[in-house]
Amino acid sequence: MTRKTELITDIQNLLNNYDDKNSTSINPSLLEFMNEDTLLSIIDTLLTQKESSKETDTDWLETFKKYS
């Protein structure tokens, strides 16, 4: 497996972590024209979005927490 193929697989796995019910399939030929830096940037963006959504969920859940 090439580095580029691994990055594309990582992107697909990150997208699938958002929703267990739906599976995302990326045609590798669509991302094949991108260089490794671009693919790494996509991964970075997905990780940032995922972390941001976790913070938002935590903030929302805190509104329901009772303090004595």
Predicted model as a PDB file, atoms N, CA, C, CB and O in Angstrom, pLDDT in the B-factor column:
MODEL        1                                                                  
ATOM      1  N   MET A   1       0.856  -1.179   0.000  1.00 78.00           N  
ATOM      2  CA  MET A   1       0.000   0.000   0.000  1.00 78.00           C  
ATOM      3  C   MET A   1       0.900   1.240   0.000  1.00 78.00           C  
ATOM      4  CB  MET A   1      -0.973  -0.001   1.237  1.00 78.00           C  
ATOM      5  O   MET A   1       1.849   1.334   0.779  1.00 78.00           O  
ATOM      6  N   THR A   2       0.590   2.171  -0.873  1.00 89.00           N  
ATOM      7  CA  THR A   2       1.380   3.391  -0.957  1.00 89.00           C  
ATOM      8  C   THR A   2       0.948   4.376   0.117  1.00 89.00           C  
ATOM      9  CB  THR A   2       1.250   4.025  -2.346  1.00 89.00           C  
ATOM     10  O   THR A   2      -0.125   4.243   0.706  1.00 89.00           O  
ATOM     11  N   ARG A   3       1.785   5.350   0.358  1.00 92.00           N  
ATOM     12  CA  ARG A   3       1.485   6.383   1.357  1.00 92.00           C  
ATOM     13  C   ARG A   3       0.185   7.106   0.982  1.00 92.00           C  
ATOM     14  CB  ARG A   3       2.663   7.401   1.471  1.00 92.00           C  
ATOM     15  O   ARG A   3      -0.647   7.381   1.847  1.00 92.00           O  
ATOM     16  N   LYS A   4       0.020   7.404  -0.275  1.00 89.00           N  
ATOM     17  CA  LYS A   4      -1.178   8.110  -0.731  1.00 89.00           C  
ATOM     18  C   LYS A   4      -2.427   7.259  -0.483  1.00 89.00           C  
ATOM     19  CB  LYS A   4      -1.060   8.468  -2.233  1.00 89.00           C  
ATOM     20  O   LYS A   4      -3.457   7.778  -0.053  1.00 89.00           O  
ATOM     21  N   THR A   5      -2.339   5.969  -0.750  1.00 88.00           N  
ATOM     22  CA  THR A   5      -3.460   5.058  -0.514  1.00 88.00           C  
ATOM     23  C   THR A   5      -3.785   5.012   0.979  1.00 88.00           C  
ATOM     24  CB  THR A   5      -3.135   3.635  -1.044  1.00 88.00           C  
ATOM     25  O   THR A   5      -4.955   4.986   1.362  1.00 88.00           O  
ATOM     26  N   GLU A   6      -2.765   5.004   1.807  1.00 91.00           N  
ATOM     27  CA  GLU A   6      -2.982   5.005   3.255  1.00 91.00           C  
ATOM     28  C   GLU A   6      -3.690   6.277   3.703  1.00 91.00           C  
ATOM     29  CB  GLU A   6      -1.649   4.857   3.996  1.00 91.00           C  
ATOM     30  O   GLU A   6      -4.584   6.230   4.547  1.00 91.00           O  
ATOM     31  N   LEU A   7      -3.293   7.405   3.142  1.00 91.00           N  
ATOM     32  CA  LEU A   7      -3.925   8.678   3.506  1.00 91.00           C  
ATOM     33  C   LEU A   7      -5.393   8.702   3.079  1.00 91.00           C  
ATOM     34  CB  LEU A   7      -3.168   9.856   2.863  1.00 91.00           C  
ATOM     35  O   LEU A   7      -6.254   9.172   3.823  1.00 91.00           O  
ATOM     36  N   ILE A   8      -5.667   8.200   1.892  1.00 88.00           N  
ATOM     37  CA  ILE A   8      -7.052   8.143   1.411  1.00 88.00           C  
ATOM     38  C   ILE A   8      -7.881   7.228   2.313  1.00 88.00           C  
ATOM     39  CB  ILE A   8      -7.105   7.646  -0.061  1.00 88.00           C  
ATOM     40  O   ILE A   8      -9.029   7.541   2.630  1.00 88.00           O  
ATOM     41  N   THR A   9      -7.311   6.117   2.720  1.00 88.00           N  
ATOM     42  CA  THR A   9      -7.996   5.208   3.645  1.00 88.00           C  
ATOM     43  C   THR A   9      -8.241   5.888   4.979  1.00 88.00           C  
ATOM     44  CB  THR A   9      -7.179   3.923   3.851  1.00 88.00           C  
ATOM     45  O   THR A   9      -9.307   5.724   5.572  1.00 88.00           O  
ATOM     46  N   ASP A  10      -7.268   6.647   5.457  1.00 90.00           N  
ATOM     47  CA  ASP A  10      -7.439   7.392   6.714  1.00 90.00           C  
ATOM     48  C   ASP A  10      -8.577   8.403   6.614  1.00 90.00           C  
ATOM     49  CB  ASP A  10      -6.137   8.112   7.090  1.00 90.00           C  
ATOM     50  O   ASP A  10      -9.363   8.554   7.549  1.00 90.00           O  
ATOM     51  N   ILE A  11      -8.660   9.085   5.491  1.00 89.00           N  
ATOM     52  CA  ILE A  11      -9.744  10.055   5.286  1.00 89.00           C  
ATOM     53  C   ILE A  11     -11.090   9.332   5.320  1.00 89.00           C  
ATOM     54  CB  ILE A  11      -9.563  10.814   3.933  1.00 89.00           C  
ATOM     55  O   ILE A  11     -12.038   9.794   5.956  1.00 89.00           O  
ATOM     56  N   GLN A  12     -11.161   8.219   4.643  1.00 85.00           N  
ATOM     57  CA  GLN A  12     -12.403   7.446   4.620  1.00 85.00           C  
ATOM     58  C   GLN A  12     -12.777   6.995   6.035  1.00 85.00           C  
ATOM     59  CB  GLN A  12     -12.263   6.222   3.684  1.00 85.00           C  
ATOM     60  O   GLN A  12     -13.942   7.081   6.422  1.00 85.00           O  
ATOM     61  N   ASN A  13     -11.812   6.523   6.797  1.00 86.00           N  
ATOM     62  CA  ASN A  13     -12.071   6.084   8.175  1.00 86.00           C  
ATOM     63  C   ASN A  13     -12.530   7.233   9.056  1.00 86.00           C  
ATOM     64  CB  ASN A  13     -10.822   5.449   8.773  1.00 86.00           C  
ATOM     65  O   ASN A  13     -13.431   7.064   9.877  1.00 86.00           O  
ATOM     66  N   LEU A  14     -11.926   8.388   8.896  1.00 85.00           N  
ATOM     67  CA  LEU A  14     -12.354   9.553   9.685  1.00 85.00           C  
ATOM     68  C   LEU A  14     -13.788   9.948   9.355  1.00 85.00           C  
ATOM     69  CB  LEU A  14     -11.417  10.745   9.438  1.00 85.00           C  
ATOM     70  O   LEU A  14     -14.569  10.269  10.251  1.00 85.00           O  
ATOM     71  N   LEU A  15     -14.130   9.925   8.096  1.00 81.00           N  
ATOM     72  CA  LEU A  15     -15.506  10.255   7.703  1.00 81.00           C  
ATOM     73  C   LEU A  15     -16.490   9.239   8.262  1.00 81.00           C  
ATOM     74  CB  LEU A  15     -15.631  10.318   6.174  1.00 81.00           C  
ATOM     75  O   LEU A  15     -17.598   9.606   8.651  1.00 81.00           O  
ATOM     76  N   ASN A  16     -16.111   7.993   8.308  1.00 78.00           N  
ATOM     77  CA  ASN A  16     -17.001   6.951   8.808  1.00 78.00           C  
ATOM     78  C   ASN A  16     -17.144   6.998  10.326  1.00 78.00           C  
ATOM     79  CB  ASN A  16     -16.492   5.588   8.383  1.00 78.00           C  
ATOM     80  O   ASN A  16     -18.098   6.437  10.863  1.00 78.00           O  
ATOM     81  N   ASN A  17     -16.239   7.641  11.016  1.00 73.00           N  
ATOM     82  CA  ASN A  17     -16.345   7.771  12.463  1.00 73.00           C  
ATOM     83  C   ASN A  17     -17.439   8.747  12.881  1.00 73.00           C  
ATOM     84  CB  ASN A  17     -15.022   8.213  13.036  1.00 73.00           C  
ATOM     85  O   ASN A  17     -17.869   8.738  14.034  1.00 73.00           O  
ATOM     86  N   TYR A  18     -17.883   9.576  11.969  1.00 62.00           N  
ATOM     87  CA  TYR A  18     -18.923  10.544  12.297  1.00 62.00           C  
ATOM     88  C   TYR A  18     -20.290   9.904  12.454  1.00 62.00           C  
ATOM     89  CB  TYR A  18     -18.986  11.606  11.241  1.00 62.00           C  
ATOM     90  O   TYR A  18     -21.115  10.368  13.241  1.00 62.00           O  
ATOM     91  N   ASP A  19     -20.523   8.856  11.715  1.00 58.00           N  
ATOM     92  CA  ASP A  19     -21.855   8.260  11.697  1.00 58.00           C  
ATOM     93  C   ASP A  19     -21.735   6.758  11.508  1.00 58.00           C  
ATOM     94  CB  ASP A  19     -22.728   8.883  10.582  1.00 58.00           C  
ATOM     95  O   ASP A  19     -21.331   6.293  10.442  1.00 58.00           O  
ATOM     96  N   ASP A  20     -22.087   5.999  12.540  1.00 59.00           N  
ATOM     97  CA  ASP A  20     -21.968   4.551  12.477  1.00 59.00           C  
ATOM     98  C   ASP A  20     -22.990   3.919  11.537  1.00 59.00           C  
ATOM     99  CB  ASP A  20     -22.118   3.968  13.855  1.00 59.00           C  
ATOM    100  O   ASP A  20     -22.785   2.801  11.066  1.00 59.00           O  
ATOM    101  N   LYS A  21     -24.076   4.613  11.263  1.00 64.00           N  
ATOM    102  CA  LYS A  21     -25.143   4.040  10.447  1.00 64.00           C  
ATOM    103  C   LYS A  21     -24.830   4.098   8.954  1.00 64.00           C  
ATOM    104  CB  LYS A  21     -26.445   4.760  10.722  1.00 64.00           C  
ATOM    105  O   LYS A  21     -25.244   3.227   8.189  1.00 64.00           O  
ATOM    106  N   ASN A  22     -24.113   5.109   8.559  1.00 67.00           N  
ATOM    107  CA  ASN A  22     -23.821   5.297   7.140  1.00 67.00           C  
ATOM    108  C   ASN A  22     -22.332   5.128   6.893  1.00 67.00           C  
ATOM    109  CB  ASN A  22     -24.293   6.684   6.659  1.00 67.00           C  
ATOM    110  O   ASN A  22     -21.499   5.590   7.672  1.00 67.00           O  
ATOM    111  N   SER A  23     -22.025   4.475   5.824  1.00 69.00           N  
ATOM    112  CA  SER A  23     -20.630   4.260   5.460  1.00 69.00           C  
ATOM    113  C   SER A  23     -20.270   5.163   4.300  1.00 69.00           C  
ATOM    114  CB  SER A  23     -20.369   2.782   5.101  1.00 69.00           C  
ATOM    115  O   SER A  23     -21.044   5.328   3.357  1.00 69.00           O  
ATOM    116  N   THR A  24     -19.088   5.745   4.383  1.00 67.00           N  
ATOM    117  CA  THR A  24     -18.614   6.619   3.327  1.00 67.00           C  
ATOM    118  C   THR A  24     -17.597   5.867   2.487  1.00 67.00           C  
ATOM    119  CB  THR A  24     -18.003   7.915   3.906  1.00 67.00           C  
ATOM    120  O   THR A  24     -16.662   5.264   3.015  1.00 67.00           O  
ATOM    121  N   SER A  25     -17.781   5.905   1.217  1.00 70.00           N  
ATOM    122  CA  SER A  25     -16.835   5.276   0.313  1.00 70.00           C  
ATOM    123  C   SER A  25     -16.318   6.338  -0.645  1.00 70.00           C  
ATOM    124  CB  SER A  25     -17.487   4.088  -0.457  1.00 70.00           C  
ATOM    125  O   SER A  25     -17.090   7.035  -1.303  1.00 70.00           O  
ATOM    126  N   ILE A  26     -15.002   6.443  -0.708  1.00 72.00           N  
ATOM    127  CA  ILE A  26     -14.393   7.419  -1.598  1.00 72.00           C  
ATOM    128  C   ILE A  26     -13.727   6.673  -2.743  1.00 72.00           C  
ATOM    129  CB  ILE A  26     -13.370   8.316  -0.840  1.00 72.00           C  
ATOM    130  O   ILE A  26     -12.949   5.743  -2.531  1.00 72.00           O  
ATOM    131  N   ASN A  27     -14.039   7.090  -3.932  1.00 76.00           N  
ATOM    132  CA  ASN A  27     -13.367   6.527  -5.080  1.00 76.00           C  
ATOM    133  C   ASN A  27     -11.935   7.082  -5.074  1.00 76.00           C  
ATOM    134  CB  ASN A  27     -14.128   6.868  -6.422  1.00 76.00           C  
ATOM    135  O   ASN A  27     -11.743   8.280  -5.278  1.00 76.00           O  
ATOM    136  N   PRO A  28     -10.940   6.236  -4.844  1.00 72.00           N  
ATOM    137  CA  PRO A  28      -9.558   6.720  -4.749  1.00 72.00           C  
ATOM    138  C   PRO A  28      -9.096   7.508  -5.968  1.00 72.00           C  
ATOM    139  CB  PRO A  28      -8.636   5.562  -4.541  1.00 72.00           C  
ATOM    140  O   PRO A  28      -8.222   8.367  -5.850  1.00 72.00           O  
ATOM    141  N   SER A  29      -9.658   7.235  -7.117  1.00 78.00           N  
ATOM    142  CA  SER A  29      -9.240   7.979  -8.310  1.00 78.00           C  
ATOM    143  C   SER A  29      -9.615   9.457  -8.216  1.00 78.00           C  
ATOM    144  CB  SER A  29      -9.868   7.365  -9.560  1.00 78.00           C  
ATOM    145  O   SER A  29      -8.987  10.299  -8.859  1.00 78.00           O  
ATOM    146  N   LEU A  30     -10.635   9.774  -7.419  1.00 81.00           N  
ATOM    147  CA  LEU A  30     -11.015  11.177  -7.248  1.00 81.00           C  
ATOM    148  C   LEU A  30      -9.987  11.946  -6.419  1.00 81.00           C  
ATOM    149  CB  LEU A  30     -12.388  11.272  -6.588  1.00 81.00           C  
ATOM    150  O   LEU A  30      -9.809  13.149  -6.611  1.00 81.00           O  
ATOM    151  N   LEU A  31      -9.313  11.257  -5.503  1.00 82.00           N  
ATOM    152  CA  LEU A  31      -8.314  11.899  -4.656  1.00 82.00           C  
ATOM    153  C   LEU A  31      -6.891  11.653  -5.152  1.00 82.00           C  
ATOM    154  CB  LEU A  31      -8.452  11.406  -3.233  1.00 82.00           C  
ATOM    155  O   LEU A  31      -5.937  12.234  -4.634  1.00 82.00           O  
ATOM    156  N   GLU A  32      -6.758  10.808  -6.132  1.00 82.00           N  
ATOM    157  CA  GLU A  32      -5.436  10.408  -6.626  1.00 82.00           C  
ATOM    158  C   GLU A  32      -4.629  11.582  -7.172  1.00 82.00           C  
ATOM    159  CB  GLU A  32      -5.587   9.357  -7.705  1.00 82.00           C  
ATOM    160  O   GLU A  32      -3.401  11.583  -7.093  1.00 82.00           O  
ATOM    161  N   PHE A  33      -5.313  12.575  -7.724  1.00 88.00           N  
ATOM    162  CA  PHE A  33      -4.613  13.718  -8.298  1.00 88.00           C  
ATOM    163  C   PHE A  33      -4.029  14.635  -7.220  1.00 88.00           C  
ATOM    164  CB  PHE A  33      -5.556  14.506  -9.192  1.00 88.00           C  
ATOM    165  O   PHE A  33      -3.179  15.474  -7.519  1.00 88.00           O  
ATOM    166  N   MET A  34      -4.471  14.485  -5.985  1.00 91.00           N  
ATOM    167  CA  MET A  34      -3.990  15.336  -4.892  1.00 91.00           C  
ATOM    168  C   MET A  34      -2.636  14.840  -4.400  1.00 91.00           C  
ATOM    169  CB  MET A  34      -5.008  15.363  -3.728  1.00 91.00           C  
ATOM    170  O   MET A  34      -2.356  13.642  -4.403  1.00 91.00           O  
ATOM    171  N   ASN A  35      -1.808  15.783  -3.981  1.00 92.00           N  
ATOM    172  CA  ASN A  35      -0.525  15.376  -3.430  1.00 92.00           C  
ATOM    173  C   ASN A  35      -0.687  15.047  -1.945  1.00 92.00           C  
ATOM    174  CB  ASN A  35       0.537  16.484  -3.635  1.00 92.00           C  
ATOM    175  O   ASN A  35      -1.746  15.279  -1.361  1.00 92.00           O  
ATOM    176  N   GLU A  36       0.354  14.514  -1.354  1.00 93.00           N  
ATOM    177  CA  GLU A  36       0.279  14.088   0.041  1.00 93.00           C  
ATOM    178  C   GLU A  36      -0.018  15.246   0.987  1.00 93.00           C  
ATOM    179  CB  GLU A  36       1.574  13.420   0.445  1.00 93.00           C  
ATOM    180  O   GLU A  36      -0.742  15.074   1.968  1.00 93.00           O  
ATOM    181  N   ASP A  37       0.529  16.414   0.704  1.00 95.00           N  
ATOM    182  CA  ASP A  37       0.266  17.578   1.563  1.00 95.00           C  
ATOM    183  C   ASP A  37      -1.215  17.941   1.582  1.00 95.00           C  
ATOM    184  CB  ASP A  37       1.087  18.782   1.091  1.00 95.00           C  
ATOM    185  O   ASP A  37      -1.770  18.284   2.626  1.00 95.00           O  
ATOM    186  N   THR A  38      -1.839  17.863   0.424  1.00 94.00           N  
ATOM    187  CA  THR A  38      -3.270  18.163   0.346  1.00 94.00           C  
ATOM    188  C   THR A  38      -4.081  17.127   1.109  1.00 94.00           C  
ATOM    189  CB  THR A  38      -3.730  18.220  -1.117  1.00 94.00           C  
ATOM    190  O   THR A  38      -5.014  17.477   1.832  1.00 94.00           O  
ATOM    191  N   LEU A  39      -3.736  15.866   0.957  1.00 94.00           N  
ATOM    192  CA  LEU A  39      -4.437  14.804   1.679  1.00 94.00           C  
ATOM    193  C   LEU A  39      -4.241  14.952   3.188  1.00 94.00           C  
ATOM    194  CB  LEU A  39      -3.946  13.421   1.212  1.00 94.00           C  
ATOM    195  O   LEU A  39      -5.176  14.750   3.963  1.00 94.00           O  
ATOM    196  N   LEU A  40      -3.032  15.301   3.598  1.00 94.00           N  
ATOM    197  CA  LEU A  40      -2.773  15.538   5.027  1.00 94.00           C  
ATOM    198  C   LEU A  40      -3.579  16.727   5.543  1.00 94.00           C  
ATOM    199  CB  LEU A  40      -1.271  15.778   5.269  1.00 94.00           C  
ATOM    200  O   LEU A  40      -4.039  16.725   6.685  1.00 94.00           O  
ATOM    201  N   SER A  41      -3.744  17.727   4.707  1.00 94.00           N  
ATOM    202  CA  SER A  41      -4.547  18.883   5.089  1.00 94.00           C  
ATOM    203  C   SER A  41      -6.012  18.496   5.293  1.00 94.00           C  
ATOM    204  CB  SER A  41      -4.434  19.980   4.027  1.00 94.00           C  
ATOM    205  O   SER A  41      -6.662  18.985   6.217  1.00 94.00           O  
ATOM    206  N   ILE A  42      -6.524  17.628   4.439  1.00 92.00           N  
ATOM    207  CA  ILE A  42      -7.900  17.141   4.589  1.00 92.00           C  
ATOM    208  C   ILE A  42      -8.038  16.382   5.905  1.00 92.00           C  
ATOM    209  CB  ILE A  42      -8.300  16.231   3.392  1.00 92.00           C  
ATOM    210  O   ILE A  42      -9.014  16.561   6.633  1.00 92.00           O  
ATOM    211  N   ILE A  43      -7.064  15.540   6.204  1.00 92.00           N  
ATOM    212  CA  ILE A  43      -7.087  14.786   7.466  1.00 92.00           C  
ATOM    213  C   ILE A  43      -7.055  15.744   8.648  1.00 92.00           C  
ATOM    214  CB  ILE A  43      -5.894  13.801   7.543  1.00 92.00           C  
ATOM    215  O   ILE A  43      -7.801  15.575   9.612  1.00 92.00           O  
ATOM    216  N   ASP A  44      -6.192  16.747   8.571  1.00 93.00           N  
ATOM    217  CA  ASP A  44      -6.106  17.731   9.652  1.00 93.00           C  
ATOM    218  C   ASP A  44      -7.438  18.454   9.853  1.00 93.00           C  
ATOM    219  CB  ASP A  44      -4.997  18.748   9.357  1.00 93.00           C  
ATOM    220  O   ASP A  44      -7.871  18.662  10.987  1.00 93.00           O  
ATOM    221  N   THR A  45      -8.070  18.826   8.775  1.00 92.00           N  
ATOM    222  CA  THR A  45      -9.364  19.507   8.855  1.00 92.00           C  
ATOM    223  C   THR A  45     -10.424  18.607   9.479  1.00 92.00           C  
ATOM    224  CB  THR A  45      -9.814  19.959   7.465  1.00 92.00           C  
ATOM    225  O   THR A  45     -11.205  19.053  10.319  1.00 92.00           O  
ATOM    226  N   LEU A  46     -10.452  17.349   9.070  1.00 88.00           N  
ATOM    227  CA  LEU A  46     -11.433  16.415   9.639  1.00 88.00           C  
ATOM    228  C   LEU A  46     -11.205  16.205  11.131  1.00 88.00           C  
ATOM    229  CB  LEU A  46     -11.371  15.070   8.911  1.00 88.00           C  
ATOM    230  O   LEU A  46     -12.160  16.147  11.906  1.00 88.00           O  
ATOM    231  N   LEU A  47      -9.952  16.091  11.532  1.00 88.00           N  
ATOM    232  CA  LEU A  47      -9.634  15.924  12.958  1.00 88.00           C  
ATOM    233  C   LEU A  47     -10.030  17.168  13.754  1.00 88.00           C  
ATOM    234  CB  LEU A  47      -8.129  15.633  13.146  1.00 88.00           C  
ATOM    235  O   LEU A  47     -10.558  17.061  14.860  1.00 88.00           O  
ATOM    236  N   THR A  48      -9.775  18.332  13.192  1.00 88.00           N  
ATOM    237  CA  THR A  48     -10.146  19.582  13.856  1.00 88.00           C  
ATOM    238  C   THR A  48     -11.659  19.686  14.015  1.00 88.00           C  
ATOM    239  CB  THR A  48      -9.613  20.788  13.067  1.00 88.00           C  
ATOM    240  O   THR A  48     -12.153  20.077  15.072  1.00 88.00           O  
ATOM    241  N   GLN A  49     -12.383  19.338  12.973  1.00 83.00           N  
ATOM    242  CA  GLN A  49     -13.848  19.369  13.031  1.00 83.00           C  
ATOM    243  C   GLN A  49     -14.369  18.377  14.064  1.00 83.00           C  
ATOM    244  CB  GLN A  49     -14.450  19.060  11.649  1.00 83.00           C  
ATOM    245  O   GLN A  49     -15.310  18.670  14.801  1.00 83.00           O  
ATOM    246  N   LYS A  50     -13.763  17.227  14.109  1.00 80.00           N  
ATOM    247  CA  LYS A  50     -14.199  16.207  15.064  1.00 80.00           C  
ATOM    248  C   LYS A  50     -13.965  16.683  16.495  1.00 80.00           C  
ATOM    249  CB  LYS A  50     -13.459  14.876  14.816  1.00 80.00           C  
ATOM    250  O   LYS A  50     -14.833  16.530  17.353  1.00 80.00           O  
ATOM    251  N   GLU A  51     -12.797  17.257  16.748  1.00 78.00           N  
ATOM    252  CA  GLU A  51     -12.485  17.771  18.077  1.00 78.00           C  
ATOM    253  C   GLU A  51     -13.420  18.916  18.445  1.00 78.00           C  
ATOM    254  CB  GLU A  51     -11.024  18.235  18.144  1.00 78.00           C  
ATOM    255  O   GLU A  51     -13.880  19.007  19.583  1.00 78.00           O  
ATOM    256  N   SER A  52     -13.696  19.775  17.498  1.00 76.00           N  
ATOM    257  CA  SER A  52     -14.589  20.905  17.736  1.00 76.00           C  
ATOM    258  C   SER A  52     -15.992  20.427  18.073  1.00 76.00           C  
ATOM    259  CB  SER A  52     -14.626  21.823  16.516  1.00 76.00           C  
ATOM    260  O   SER A  52     -16.642  20.989  18.953  1.00 76.00           O  
ATOM    261  N   SER A  53     -16.464  19.400  17.386  1.00 72.00           N  
ATOM    262  CA  SER A  53     -17.811  18.896  17.663  1.00 72.00           C  
ATOM    263  C   SER A  53     -17.872  18.249  19.045  1.00 72.00           C  
ATOM    264  CB  SER A  53     -18.242  17.884  16.584  1.00 72.00           C  
ATOM    265  O   SER A  53     -18.905  18.318  19.710  1.00 72.00           O  
ATOM    266  N   LYS A  54     -16.792  17.630  19.482  1.00 72.00           N  
ATOM    267  CA  LYS A  54     -16.761  17.051  20.824  1.00 72.00           C  
ATOM    268  C   LYS A  54     -16.852  18.146  21.880  1.00 72.00           C  
ATOM    269  CB  LYS A  54     -15.481  16.220  21.026  1.00 72.00           C  
ATOM    270  O   LYS A  54     -17.549  17.989  22.883  1.00 72.00           O  
ATOM    271  N   GLU A  55     -16.144  19.260  21.655  1.00 70.00           N  
ATOM    272  CA  GLU A  55     -16.197  20.371  22.604  1.00 70.00           C  
ATOM    273  C   GLU A  55     -17.605  20.953  22.669  1.00 70.00           C  
ATOM    274  CB  GLU A  55     -15.187  21.465  22.214  1.00 70.00           C  
ATOM    275  O   GLU A  55     -18.098  21.280  23.748  1.00 70.00           O  
ATOM    276  N   THR A  56     -18.240  21.077  21.524  1.00 72.00           N  
ATOM    277  CA  THR A  56     -19.599  21.597  21.470  1.00 72.00           C  
ATOM    278  C   THR A  56     -20.551  20.673  22.224  1.00 72.00           C  
ATOM    279  CB  THR A  56     -20.056  21.765  20.012  1.00 72.00           C  
ATOM    280  O   THR A  56     -21.410  21.141  22.971  1.00 72.00           O  
ATOM    281  N   ASP A  57     -20.401  19.376  22.031  1.00 72.00           N  
ATOM    282  CA  ASP A  57     -21.240  18.404  22.732  1.00 72.00           C  
ATOM    283  C   ASP A  57     -21.021  18.488  24.240  1.00 72.00           C  
ATOM    284  CB  ASP A  57     -20.947  16.978  22.232  1.00 72.00           C  
ATOM    285  O   ASP A  57     -21.974  18.424  25.016  1.00 72.00           O  
ATOM    286  N   THR A  58     -19.779  18.630  24.644  1.00 72.00           N  
ATOM    287  CA  THR A  58     -19.462  18.723  26.067  1.00 72.00           C  
ATOM    288  C   THR A  58     -20.085  19.983  26.662  1.00 72.00           C  
ATOM    289  CB  THR A  58     -17.932  18.722  26.288  1.00 72.00           C  
ATOM    290  O   THR A  58     -20.672  19.934  27.743  1.00 72.00           O  
ATOM    291  N   ASP A  59     -19.961  21.095  25.972  1.00 73.00           N  
ATOM    292  CA  ASP A  59     -20.566  22.345  26.444  1.00 73.00           C  
ATOM    293  C   ASP A  59     -22.076  22.200  26.575  1.00 73.00           C  
ATOM    294  CB  ASP A  59     -20.228  23.503  25.488  1.00 73.00           C  
ATOM    295  O   ASP A  59     -22.665  22.639  27.563  1.00 73.00           O  
ATOM    296  N   TRP A  60     -22.697  21.583  25.578  1.00 71.00           N  
ATOM    297  CA  TRP A  60     -24.139  21.391  25.598  1.00 71.00           C  
ATOM    298  C   TRP A  60     -24.532  20.496  26.767  1.00 71.00           C  
ATOM    299  CB  TRP A  60     -24.625  20.788  24.270  1.00 71.00           C  
ATOM    300  O   TRP A  60     -25.495  20.798  27.472  1.00 71.00           O  
ATOM    301  N   LEU A  61     -23.813  19.411  26.985  1.00 70.00           N  
ATOM    302  CA  LEU A  61     -24.119  18.491  28.076  1.00 70.00           C  
ATOM    303  C   LEU A  61     -23.934  19.151  29.446  1.00 70.00           C  
ATOM    304  CB  LEU A  61     -23.239  17.249  27.974  1.00 70.00           C  
ATOM    305  O   LEU A  61     -24.650  18.833  30.395  1.00 70.00           O  
ATOM    306  N   GLU A  62     -22.982  20.060  29.541  1.00 72.00           N  
ATOM    307  CA  GLU A  62     -22.757  20.762  30.811  1.00 72.00           C  
ATOM    308  C   GLU A  62     -23.974  21.569  31.247  1.00 72.00           C  
ATOM    309  CB  GLU A  62     -21.551  21.683  30.693  1.00 72.00           C  
ATOM    310  O   GLU A  62     -24.162  21.810  32.439  1.00 72.00           O  
ATOM    311  N   THR A  63     -24.798  21.987  30.299  1.00 73.00           N  
ATOM    312  CA  THR A  63     -25.983  22.779  30.654  1.00 73.00           C  
ATOM    313  C   THR A  63     -26.986  21.966  31.449  1.00 73.00           C  
ATOM    314  CB  THR A  63     -26.648  23.328  29.402  1.00 73.00           C  
ATOM    315  O   THR A  63     -27.847  22.533  32.122  1.00 73.00           O  
ATOM    316  N   PHE A  64     -26.888  20.644  31.381  1.00 75.00           N  
ATOM    317  CA  PHE A  64     -27.814  19.774  32.083  1.00 75.00           C  
ATOM    318  C   PHE A  64     -27.273  19.286  33.424  1.00 75.00           C  
ATOM    319  CB  PHE A  64     -28.152  18.599  31.220  1.00 75.00           C  
ATOM    320  O   PHE A  64     -27.972  18.605  34.175  1.00 75.00           O  
ATOM    321  N   LYS A  65     -26.055  19.632  33.708  1.00 69.00           N  
ATOM    322  CA  LYS A  65     -25.426  19.161  34.924  1.00 69.00           C  
ATOM    323  C   LYS A  65     -25.885  19.988  36.121  1.00 69.00           C  
ATOM    324  CB  LYS A  65     -23.906  19.211  34.790  1.00 69.00           C  
ATOM    325  O   LYS A  65     -25.942  21.216  36.051  1.00 69.00           O  
ATOM    326  N   LYS A  66     -26.211  19.313  37.211  1.00 65.00           N  
ATOM    327  CA  LYS A  66     -26.668  19.996  38.415  1.00 65.00           C  
ATOM    328  C   LYS A  66     -25.504  20.125  39.379  1.00 65.00           C  
ATOM    329  CB  LYS A  66     -27.849  19.240  39.076  1.00 65.00           C  
ATOM    330  O   LYS A  66     -24.751  19.179  39.611  1.00 65.00           O  
ATOM    331  N   TYR A  67     -25.378  21.305  39.925  1.00 62.00           N  
ATOM    332  CA  TYR A  67     -24.335  21.548  40.900  1.00 62.00           C  
ATOM    333  C   TYR A  67     -25.007  21.765  42.255  1.00 62.00           C  
ATOM    334  CB  TYR A  67     -23.448  22.774  40.495  1.00 62.00           C  
ATOM    335  O   TYR A  67     -26.061  22.394  42.345  1.00 62.00           O  
ATOM    336  N   SER A  68     -24.386  21.242  43.291  1.00 57.00           N  
ATOM    337  CA  SER A  68     -24.968  21.393  44.627  1.00 57.00           C  
ATOM    338  C   SER A  68     -24.618  22.732  45.222  1.00 57.00           C  
ATOM    339  CB  SER A  68     -24.498  20.281  45.549  1.00 57.00           C  
ATOM    340  O   SER A  68     -25.022  23.033  46.344  1.00 57.00           O  
TER     341      SER A  68                                                      
ENDMDL                                                                          
END                                                                             
